[in-house]
Amino acid sequence: MDVGAGEFEQILPLLQKLVLGADFVGLDIEFTGLRSSMSGPQQISLFDLPSEWYLKTRQSVQQFTICQIGLSLFSSIKGNPNKYVSHSCNFFLFPTTFGILDSEFSFQASSVEFLNQYGFDYNKFLKNGIPYMNEDQEKKIKHSILSGNWKVRSSLNKDQIKVVIDEVTRWLGLAEDGDCMTLPGITGFQAFEVQLVLQQALPNIWTALKGQAVIVKKVSLQHRWCLENSPCERENCWKEKILLSAKGFSVFFQMLVKAQKPLVGHNMMVDLLHLHEKFFRPLPESYDQFKQNIHHLFPVIIDTKNVTKAVWKELNFPRVSNLSEVYEVLNSDLNPTRRSGPVIVHASRCRKYVETKCPHEAAYDAFLCGSVLLKVAHLLLLRAHGSDSTPVPTFSHYLDVLAPYVNQVNLIRAGVPKVNFSGPDYPSVRPPILILSVKRWPGVSEQQIYHEFQNLCKFDVRRLTRSQFLLLTNKFKDARNILKDYRHHPDLQVSLYRYWRHSPDVSCVLHVCGIITTWALVAFLLGRPRA
């Protein structure tokens, strides 16, 4: 089910009911870009500590925006705990342009091309996107609205605004005080914007929202002043409605946070950064503070990439490269628990994915995340209890066997494989760092070293000295092969990196200590009295 600005407010009560009744929520997000084309030290690499990876990725998250959020709300059916119904929704989002808020964001050509390839509808994003804001932006706009000091920066087309003002102005010339006119077909946040534009442009009118239309009433200047300065609750309520409408999807985000349901994604680290930046607060500079904030917002996070990566080899499943392939394997006869596993059905409003596969559509991928979680959890449950003694599975049973993976989120290309949101990060299990010593290749660059090895394996390269480079891969096999092939190479010699032996800082300290020791010894010998 696709939800844009025109439908969002009407469907919000239903969404709240579904969230409160859900066992867990599947999540996927599509962006206008993934990672800015930064060069040199700003590129993420296997050398990065989690805090370094976070600071680099934070820059990209601040540069790009969300164009679509997919949520799939999974609820077990009463009386049949091993059967789940999924409500899957695509939310098209667009940053709030209201008052002092006017966001800037970038598009990345490769991301646009990728989404186009999978049929993404940019018209729904650009023309009917649901507004949103974070808490800091909300405080600013709330102060402006409730104090009456707002400035309208309308998202409406200027020609459309001019037509509306001209139409009302012509009517005013013939109307008398107390007469009303109706502007039909204006709903949602747009209706509040139209009212603000009209009230700023025309001093002798008052407006109200009624159903699917805006009602314009001609009033005297004195009556207008009374309405604007009225302490009655209706006026304050109207301003609160403006704020509520401007917040848009952020209202639903706050519902999700309050519900405290387990949040399930796949390779979801960047998703979490965007959730924090766009709906909670601007991303802090502190990596630890970011972790604390996310854990406070979502106490239970499960990354299906982390779960499947940990158990895939043990289950002897074929290699897979994406979420769709993971789902296909678990949904095939390769899965020994396929027939006894949980039954998942789509809700009546969300039947699109019954027969149609829509990879990289956010709601479809969110549905896959939830389905993969249930199927893997069922596998783990049977392995833990055996097929004969396995209890009638409920989601609480699944959470028990998933406990080792809770709040462990996969980290792509970093010094550690995952982030632990409920405690300290685990130490690295990457292959050892290698050191490359180069001879007879003056002026060699990191890029040239990378190309030298790219046909054999994929290494991250970092310069250590003018003729030495550090190499790091995430595969032990590649590290062993390079050590074997290049240990005695005449020009490119590779060996294990030892900090105390190879670090320029250590060498410098030892060199200085050697000089000081030598001079001290010389001074001692020269200053010793002769017999």
C-alpha positions in Angstrom: 0.0 0.0 0.0 1.4 3.4 -1.1 0.9 6.3 1.3 1.5 9.9 0.3 0.7 13.3 1.8 -2.9 13.1 0.5 -3.7 9.9 2.4 -1.4 10.1 5.4 -3.6 11.9 7.9 -6.6 9.7 7.1 -4.7 6.5 7.6 -2.8 7.6 10.7 -5.3 6.2 13.2 -5.3 2.8 11.5 -1.4 2.8 11.5 -1.4 3.6 15.2 -3.7 0.6 15.9 -1.6 -1.7 13.8 1.6 -0.6 15.5 0.2 -1.2 18.9 -1.0 -4.7 17.9 2.2 -5.7 16.1 4.7 -8.2 17.4 7.5 -6.5 15.5 8.1 -4.0 12.6 10.1 -4.7 9.5 12.0 -1.6 8.1 13.6 -0.6 4.9 14.6 2.9 3.6 15.4 4.2 0.1 17.6 7.4 -0.1 18.5 10.0 -2.7 22.1 8.9 -2.3 24.1 6.4 -0.2 27.6 7.8 0.1 29.0 11.0 -1.2 32.0 10.7 -3.6 34.6 11.8 -1.1 38.2 11.0 -1.9 41.2 10.1 0.2 40.9 9.7 3.9 37.1 10.4 3.9 36.4 7.1 2.2 35.3 4.3 4.5 37.7 1.4 4.8 38.5 -1.7 6.7 41.0 0.3 8.8 38.2 2.4 10.3 37.3 2.1 13.9 33.5 2.2 14.4 33.7 5.8 15.6 35.7 6.7 12.5 33.2 4.9 10.2 30.4 6.7 12.0 31.8 10.2 11.5 32.5 9.6 7.8 29.0 8.1 7.2 27.4 10.9 9.2 28.5 13.4 6.5 26.7 11.5 3.8 23.5 11.1 5.9 23.4 14.9 6.4 23.9 15.4 2.6 21.2 13.0 1.3 17.5 12.5 2.3 14.9 9.8 2.6 12.6 9.4 -0.4 10.7 6.3 0.7 10.3 4.4 4.0 8.9 0.9 3.9 7.3 -0.6 7.0 5.9 -4.1 7.4 3.9 -4.7 10.6 3.8 -8.3 11.6 1.1 -9.5 14.0 0.4 -13.1 15.1 -3.1 -14.2 14.6 -5.1 -14.8 17.8 -5.6 -18.5 18.4 -2.8 -19.4 15.9 0.5 -18.1 17.2 2.5 -19.6 14.3 0.5 -17.6 11.7 1.3 -14.0 11.0 -0.4 -11.3 9.0 1.8 -8.6 7.5 0.6 -5.0 6.8 3.2 -3.5 4.4 3.2 0.2 3.5 5.3 2.5 1.3 5.6 6.0 2.7 6.8 8.6 0.2 8.5 11.4 2.2 9.6 15.0 1.3 11.2 17.4 3.8 8.9 20.0 5.3 9.0 23.4 3.6 7.2 25.6 6.1 8.1 28.9 7.8 11.8 29.0 8.5 12.3 25.4 7.4 13.7 24.9 3.9 16.0 21.8 3.8 18.7 21.2 1.3 19.7 17.8 0.0 21.6 16.1 -2.8 20.9 13.5 -5.4 23.5 10.9 -6.3 23.2 9.9 -10.0 24.0 6.2 -9.3 21.2 6.0 -6.7 18.7 7.7 -9.0 19.6 5.3 -11.8 19.4 2.3 -9.4 15.9 3.3 -8.2 14.7 4.0 -11.7 15.8 0.6 -12.7 13.4 -0.9 -10.1 10.5 1.4 -11.1 10.7 4.0 -8.3 8.0 6.7 -8.8 9.8 10.1 -8.3 6.5 12.0 -8.9 5.1 10.5 -5.7 8.3 11.5 -3.8 8.5 15.0 -5.2 4.9 15.9 -5.6 3.1 14.0 -2.9 5.8 13.3 -0.3 4.7 13.3 3.4 6.4 16.2 5.3 8.6 15.4 8.3 11.0 17.1 10.7 13.2 16.3 13.7 12.7 17.5 17.2 15.0 20.5 16.9 13.2 21.7 13.8 9.8 21.1 15.6 10.9 23.3 18.4 11.7 26.2 16.1 8.6 25.9 14.0 6.4 25.5 17.1 7.7 28.7 18.6 7.0 30.5 15.3 3.5 29.2 14.9 2.3 29.5 18.5 3.8 33.0 18.8 2.2 34.1 15.5 5.6 35.1 14.0 5.6 32.7 11.1 6.7 33.4 7.6 5.2 31.3 4.9 7.6 29.7 2.5 5.0 27.8 0.6 5.6 24.5 -1.2 2.7 25.3 -3.5 3.4 26.4 -7.0 3.5 30.2 -7.1 1.1 30.3 -10.1 -1.4 28.2 -8.1 -1.2 30.5 -5.1 -1.8 33.5 -7.4 -4.8 31.9 -8.9 -6.3 31.2 -5.4 -5.6 34.8 -4.2 -7.1 36.3 -7.4 -10.2 34.2 -7.1 -10.7 35.2 -3.5 -10.0 38.9 -4.3 -12.6 39.0 -7.1 -15.1 37.4 -4.7 -14.3 40.0 -2.0 -15.2 42.8 -4.3 -18.8 41.6 -4.5 -19.2 40.0 -1.0 -20.4 41.6 2.2 -19.2 41.0 5.7 -20.2 37.6 6.9 -20.4 36.0 3.4 -18.5 32.8 2.7 -16.9 31.1 -0.2 -15.6 27.5 -0.6 -12.3 26.5 -2.1 -12.8 22.8 -2.8 -10.3 19.9 -3.1 -7.7 21.3 -0.8 -6.8 18.9 2.0 -4.0 18.0 4.4 -1.0 20.2 5.0 -1.7 22.1 1.8 -5.0 23.3 3.3 -3.2 24.9 6.2 -0.7 26.5 3.9 -3.5 28.0 1.7 -5.1 29.5 4.8 -1.8 31.0 6.0 -1.1 32.5 2.5 -4.6 34.0 2.2 -4.6 35.4 5.7 -1.2 37.1 5.1 -2.3 38.5 1.7 -5.8 39.6 2.6 -6.5 41.5 5.8 -10.3 41.3 5.7 -10.9 37.6 5.6 -10.8 34.6 7.9 -10.5 31.0 6.9 -11.5 27.6 8.3 -11.0 24.0 7.2 -14.2 22.0 6.6 -14.0 18.5 5.2 -12.2 18.5 1.8 -12.3 22.3 1.4 -11.2 25.6 2.8 -13.9 28.1 3.8 -13.2 31.8 3.3 -15.3 34.3 5.2 -15.3 38.0 4.7 -14.8 39.9 8.0 -14.2 43.5 9.1 -10.8 44.5 10.2 -12.0 44.8 13.8 -13.5 41.3 13.7 -10.2 39.9 12.2 -8.2 41.5 15.0 -10.5 39.9 17.5 -10.1 36.5 15.9 -6.3 36.7 15.8 -6.1 37.7 19.4 -8.8 35.5 20.7 -7.7 33.3 23.7 -10.4 30.7 22.8 -9.3 27.1 22.4 -10.5 26.9 18.8 -7.7 29.3 17.7 -5.0 27.5 19.7 -6.3 24.2 18.4 -6.0 25.4 14.8 -2.4 26.3 15.4 -1.8 22.9 16.9 -3.3 21.3 13.8 -0.9 23.3 11.6 2.0 22.0 13.7 0.7 18.5 13.6 0.3 18.6 9.8 3.7 20.1 9.3 5.3 17.3 11.4 3.8 14.7 9.1 5.5 11.4 9.2 7.4 12.4 12.4 4.1 11.9 14.2 4.1 8.3 13.2 7.8 7.9 14.0 7.0 9.0 17.6 4.2 6.4 17.7 6.8 3.8 16.7 9.2 4.9 19.4 6.5 5.0 22.1 5.3 1.4 21.1 8.8 0.0 21.7 8.3 -2.8 19.2 11.3 -4.8 18.0 12.7 -3.1 14.8 13.9 -5.5 12.1 16.0 -4.5 9.1 18.7 -5.9 6.8 22.1 -4.1 6.8 20.3 -1.4 8.6 23.2 0.8 10.0 22.7 3.6 7.6 18.9 3.3 8.0 19.4 4.0 11.8 21.6 7.0 11.1 18.8 8.5 8.9 16.1 7.8 11.4 18.1 9.6 14.0 19.0 12.6 11.8 15.6 13.1 10.1 13.1 12.3 12.9 14.9 12.5 16.2 17.8 15.0 16.4 20.7 15.9 14.3 23.4 13.2 14.5 25.8 14.0 17.4 29.5 14.1 16.8 29.9 11.4 19.5 29.6 7.8 18.3 28.8 6.6 21.8 26.1 9.2 22.1 24.5 8.0 18.9 24.5 4.5 20.1 22.8 5.5 23.4 20.2 7.5 21.6 19.3 4.7 19.2 19.1 2.2 22.0 16.8 4.5 23.9 14.5 4.9 20.8 14.5 1.2 19.9 15.6 -1.1 22.7 15.3 -4.2 20.5 16.9 -4.1 17.1 17.5 -7.2 15.0 19.6 -7.0 11.8 18.8 -10.0 9.6 22.1 -9.6 7.8 23.9 -10.2 11.1 21.7 -13.2 12.0 21.9 -14.9 8.6 25.7 -14.3 8.3 26.3 -15.9 11.6 24.3 -19.1 10.9 24.4 -19.5 7.1 27.6 -21.6 6.9 26.5 -23.8 9.8 23.3 -24.6 7.9 25.2 -25.4 4.7 23.1 -23.1 2.6 24.4 -21.8 -0.7 26.1 -18.4 -0.9 23.8 -15.4 -1.3 24.5 -11.8 -2.1 21.3 -9.9 -1.2 18.1 -10.0 0.9 15.9 -11.4 -2.0 18.3 -14.4 -2.4 18.2 -15.0 1.4 14.4 -15.1 1.3 14.4 -17.5 -1.7 16.7 -20.0 0.0 14.7 -19.9 3.2 11.4 -20.3 1.2 12.8 -23.3 -0.8 13.2 -27.0 -0.1 16.7 -26.3 1.0 15.2 -25.1 4.3 14.5 -28.3 6.3 11.9 -26.4 8.4 10.1 -24.8 5.5 6.8 -26.8 6.0 6.7 -26.5 9.8 7.7 -22.9 9.8 5.5 -19.9 10.5 2.8 -19.1 8.0 2.9 -15.5 6.7 -0.1 -13.9 4.9 -0.6 -10.4 3.6 -3.4 -8.2 4.9 -6.3 -7.5 2.7 -5.2 -3.9 2.1 -1.7 -5.0 1.2 -2.1 -7.7 -1.4 0.3 -6.3 -3.9 3.2 -8.7 -2.9 1.1 -11.9 -3.0 2.1 -12.6 -6.6 4.4 -9.7 -7.4 8.1 -9.4 -6.4 9.2 -5.8 -6.1 12.9 -5.8 -5.0 14.2 -2.5 -3.7 10.7 -1.2 -3.1 10.9 -0.3 0.5 7.8 -2.0 1.8 8.6 -5.2 -0.1 12.1 -5.3 1.3 10.6 -4.6 4.8 8.3 -7.5 4.3 11.3 -9.7 3.3 13.1 -8.6 6.4 10.3 -9.7 8.7 9.8 -13.0 6.8 13.5 -13.9 6.9 13.5 -13.1 10.6 10.7 -15.5 11.3 12.0 -18.3 9.2 15.6 -18.1 10.6 14.2 -17.9 14.1 12.2 -21.0 13.5 15.3 -22.8 12.3 17.2 -21.8 15.4 14.3 -22.8 17.6 14.3 -26.3 16.2 18.0 -26.6 16.4 17.8 -25.6 20.1 15.0 -27.9 21.1 14.9 -30.6 18.5 11.9 -31.2 16.2 10.2 -33.5 18.7 10.4 -31.3 21.8 9.9 -28.0 20.2 7.0 -26.0 21.9 4.3 -24.4 19.8 6.3 -21.5 18.6 5.3 -18.0 19.6 7.2 -14.8 18.9 8.5 -14.7 22.4 10.1 -18.1 21.8 11.7 -16.7 18.6 13.0 -13.7 20.6 14.6 -16.1 23.1 16.7 -17.9 20.4 17.5 -14.6 18.7 18.8 -13.1 21.9 22.5 -13.5 20.9 21.9 -11.3 17.8 19.7 -8.6 19.4 21.1 -5.1 19.0 24.0 -6.4 16.9 23.9 -4.5 13.6 26.1 -5.4 10.6 28.8 -2.9 9.7 29.9 -2.7 6.0 33.7 -2.1 5.5 35.0 -1.2 8.9 37.5 -2.5 11.4 34.8 -4.5 13.2 32.0 -6.6 11.6 29.2 -5.2 13.7 28.0 -2.6 16.1 26.6 -3.5 19.6 23.9 -1.0 20.5 23.5 -2.4 24.0 27.1 -2.3 25.1 30.7 -2.0 24.0 31.5 -3.2 20.5 33.2 -6.5 20.1 36.9 -6.7 19.1 37.8 -7.2 15.5 37.9 -10.6 13.9 39.4 -9.4 10.7 42.5 -10.9 9.1 45.8 -9.4 10.2 47.2 -6.2 8.7 49.9 -6.8 6.1 52.7 -4.4 5.2 54.0 -3.9 1.7 57.5 -2.7 1.1 58.0 -1.2 -2.4 61.4 -1.1 -4.2 62.2 0.5 -7.5 58.8 2.2 -7.9 59.3 5.9 -7.1 56.2 8.0 -6.5 53.9 5.1 -6.2 50.4 5.9 -4.9 47.8 4.1 -2.9 45.6 3.8 -6.0 48.4 2.2 -8.0 49.0 -0.3 -5.2 45.2 -1.1 -5.2 45.2 -1.7 -8.9 48.3 -4.0 -8.6 46.4 -6.4 -6.3 42.8 -6.0 -7.5 42.9 -8.9 -9.9 44.0 -11.2 -7.1 41.8 -10.0 -4.2 40.3 -6.8 -2.8 42.5 -4.9 -0.3 42.1 -1.6 1.4 45.4 0.3 1.1 46.8 3.0 3.4 50.2 4.6 3.0 52.5 4.1 6.0 55.8 5.7 4.7 57.0 6.8 1.3 57.8 3.2 0.3 55.6 1.2 2.6 51.8 0.6 2.5 49.4 -1.2 4.8 47.0 -3.8 3.3 43.8 -5.1 4.9 41.2 -7.5 3.6 38.2 -9.1 5.2 39.1 -12.6 4.0 41.7 -14.7 5.7 42.2 -16.7 2.5 43.2 -13.6 0.5 45.7 -12.6 3.2 47.3 -16.0 3.2 47.5 -16.1 -0.6 49.2 -12.6 -0.9 51.6 -13.5 1.9 52.6 -16.7 0.0 52.9 -15.1 -3.4 54.6 -11.8 -2.5 56.8 -12.7 0.5 59.9 -13.0 -1.7 58.9 -10.8 -4.6 61.9 -8.7 -5.8 60.0 -5.3 -5.8 56.8 -5.8 -3.8 57.5 -7.7 -0.5 54.6 -8.4 1.7 54.8 -9.5 5.4 52.8 -9.3 8.6 52.6 -5.9 10.1 54.0 -5.6 13.6 53.3 -2.3 15.3 56.5 -2.2 17.4 58.6 -3.1 14.4 57.0 -1.1 11.6 55.3 1.9 13.1 57.0 5.2 12.1 56.1 6.6 15.5 57.8 3.8 17.3 60.8 4.0 15.0 61.0 7.8 15.6 60.9 7.3 19.4 63.5 4.6 19.3 65.7 6.7 17.1 65.5 9.7 19.4 66.1 7.4 22.4 69.1 6.0 20.7 70.6 9.4 20.0 70.0 10.5 23.6 71.5 7.3 24.9 74.5 7.7 22.6 75.2 11.3 23.6 74.7 10.4 27.3 77.3 7.6 26.9 79.7 9.9 25.1 79.3 12.5 27.8 79.8 10.0 30.5 83.0 8.7 28.9 84.4 12.1 28.2 83.5 13.4 31.6 84.9 10.5 33.6 88.1 11.6 35.6 91.3 10.0 34.3 93.3 7.8 36.7 
